[in-house]
Amino acid sequence: MFQIVPYLSSDFPALIEFVEAIQEHERTGVPDLKPGSEIGLLYAGMLVQQVSSHEGYILMARAGSRSIGFVCAWKDVDDDALLREDMRSHALISDIFVAEDWRRRGVAAGLLAAIETAERGSTQIRVCAKATNRLAIDCYNRAGYRPYEVIFSEPLLK
Ligand SMILES: CC(C)(COP(=O)(O)OP(=O)(O)OC[C@H]1O[C@@H](n2cnc3c(N)ncnc32)[C@H](O)[C@@H]1OP(=O)(O)O)[C@@H](O)C(=O)NCCC(=O)NCCS
C-alpha cells in the first residue's frame, strides 16, 4: 500500500535523487541529455521554485516512511497565439517518477488521479515525454492523455 501526501522540505534529497533517475532513464533514449548527477540539485531547486511562483505543488508517494515516487505540476499558459484564449491556460505536469521496485502497481496512476482531483477547475492538464520514453507514453495513454503536438528533429551534424 502507498499513500499520496504533499511534499515537505525534508523531501528535497529524495526529490534530487528522483529527478536524477528520471534524467538517467530518459538519457537511455536521448544520449544528448546531460547526466543525472549534473542536473539533480539545480533542477530539483528549479521545481521547488516554479511550484511556489506558479501555484503549483509536488505530491510524494510514500510506502510507510519511504518515498517511492513523486509528481510535480504548476499552472502554465500556452504562448501559441493561434490557440483559443480559453484553451491556453492549463496545469502542466513537469515530472513524474516511481521507484523501479514499485512500478506497475498503480503508483503513477494514483499520482495522476490526485493531480486530476486537484485540477478540477482547470480546462486541461498537459505533460510532455521524450518520444523514446515508452514507459511514460504507455502510462499517460493508459490514464487517458492523448498526444497534442509532436516535435520532429533531423540531425544535421553527421
Ligand atoms: C512512467 C512511470 C512513472 C510509470 O509508473 P508506474 O507506477 O509503473 O505506472 P502504473 O503502475 O501506474 O501504470 C500505469 C499504466 O502505464 C502503463 N505502463 C506502465 N509501465 C509499463 C511498462 N513497463 N510496460 C507497458 N506499460 C506500462 C500500463 O498501461 C499501466 O497500467 P497497467 O499496469 O494497469 O497495465 C515509471 O515507469 C517511471 O518512473 N519511469 C521513469 C521516469 C519517467 O520516465 N518519468 C516520466 C518522464 S517525466
PDBQT file of the ligand as one rigid body, heavy atoms in Angstrom, charges set to zero:
ROOT
HETATM    1  C1  LIG A 201       6.379   6.182 -16.169  1.00  0.00    +0.000 C 
HETATM    2  C2  LIG A 201       6.268   5.731 -14.701  1.00  0.00    +0.000 C 
HETATM    3  C3  LIG A 201       6.123   6.976 -13.819  1.00  0.00    +0.000 C 
HETATM    4  C4  LIG A 201       5.045   4.809 -14.555  1.00  0.00    +0.000 C 
HETATM    5  O1  LIG A 201       4.928   4.492 -13.172  1.00  0.00    +0.000 OA
HETATM    6  P1  LIG A 201       4.109   3.191 -12.654  1.00  0.00    +0.000 P 
HETATM    7  O2  LIG A 201       3.794   3.417 -11.226  1.00  0.00    +0.000 OA
HETATM    8  O3  LIG A 201       4.881   1.961 -13.003  1.00  0.00    +0.000 OA
HETATM    9  O4  LIG A 201       2.801   3.242 -13.541  1.00  0.00    +0.000 OA
HETATM   10  P2  LIG A 201       1.436   2.480 -13.197  1.00  0.00    +0.000 P 
HETATM   11  O5  LIG A 201       1.717   1.247 -12.398  1.00  0.00    +0.000 OA
HETATM   12  O6  LIG A 201       0.510   3.467 -12.599  1.00  0.00    +0.000 OA
HETATM   13  O7  LIG A 201       0.978   2.039 -14.627  1.00  0.00    +0.000 OA
HETATM   14  C5  LIG A 201       0.034   2.780 -15.328  1.00  0.00    +0.000 C 
HETATM   15  C6  LIG A 201      -0.079   2.171 -16.710  1.00  0.00    +0.000 C 
HETATM   16  O8  LIG A 201       1.026   2.587 -17.509  1.00  0.00    +0.000 OA
HETATM   17  C7  LIG A 201       1.347   1.527 -18.414  1.00  0.00    +0.000 C 
HETATM   18  N1  LIG A 201       2.694   1.046 -18.109  1.00  0.00    +0.000 N 
HETATM   19  C8  LIG A 201       3.466   1.403 -17.046  1.00  0.00    +0.000 A 
HETATM   20  N2  LIG A 201       4.648   0.747 -17.099  1.00  0.00    +0.000 NA
HETATM   21  C9  LIG A 201       4.613  -0.043 -18.214  1.00  0.00    +0.000 A 
HETATM   22  C10 LIG A 201       5.509  -0.967 -18.793  1.00  0.00    +0.000 A 
HETATM   23  N3  LIG A 201       6.710  -1.254 -18.242  1.00  0.00    +0.000 N 
HETATM   24  N4  LIG A 201       5.153  -1.589 -19.946  1.00  0.00    +0.000 NA
HETATM   25  C11 LIG A 201       3.954  -1.349 -20.504  1.00  0.00    +0.000 A 
HETATM   26  N5  LIG A 201       3.030  -0.497 -19.984  1.00  0.00    +0.000 NA
HETATM   27  C12 LIG A 201       3.363   0.158 -18.856  1.00  0.00    +0.000 A 
HETATM   28  C13 LIG A 201       0.354   0.433 -18.218  1.00  0.00    +0.000 C 
HETATM   29  O9  LIG A 201      -0.743   0.647 -19.090  1.00  0.00    +0.000 OA
HETATM   30  C14 LIG A 201      -0.048   0.665 -16.777  1.00  0.00    +0.000 C 
HETATM   31  O10 LIG A 201      -1.305   0.172 -16.452  1.00  0.00    +0.000 OA
HETATM   32  P3  LIG A 201      -1.477  -1.398 -16.119  1.00  0.00    +0.000 P 
HETATM   33  O11 LIG A 201      -0.362  -1.784 -15.186  1.00  0.00    +0.000 OA
HETATM   34  O12 LIG A 201      -2.837  -1.463 -15.493  1.00  0.00    +0.000 OA
HETATM   35  O13 LIG A 201      -1.386  -2.102 -17.435  1.00  0.00    +0.000 OA
HETATM   36  C15 LIG A 201       7.528   4.927 -14.261  1.00  0.00    +0.000 C 
HETATM   37  O14 LIG A 201       7.739   3.882 -15.198  1.00  0.00    +0.000 OA
HETATM   38  C16 LIG A 201       8.790   5.759 -14.163  1.00  0.00    +0.000 C 
HETATM   39  O15 LIG A 201       9.077   6.360 -13.118  1.00  0.00    +0.000 OA
HETATM   40  N6  LIG A 201       9.574   5.805 -15.259  1.00  0.00    +0.000 N 
HETATM   41  C17 LIG A 201      10.855   6.529 -15.242  1.00  0.00    +0.000 C 
HETATM   42  C18 LIG A 201      10.700   8.022 -15.100  1.00  0.00    +0.000 C 
HETATM   43  C19 LIG A 201       9.939   8.627 -16.249  1.00  0.00    +0.000 C 
HETATM   44  O16 LIG A 201      10.133   8.268 -17.404  1.00  0.00    +0.000 OA
HETATM   45  N7  LIG A 201       9.083   9.589 -15.936  1.00  0.00    +0.000 N 
HETATM   46  C20 LIG A 201       8.306  10.295 -16.932  1.00  0.00    +0.000 C 
HETATM   47  C21 LIG A 201       9.062  11.377 -17.571  1.00  0.00    +0.000 C 
HETATM   48  S1  LIG A 201       8.937  12.879 -16.683  1.00  0.00    +0.000 SA
ENDROOT
TORSDOF 0
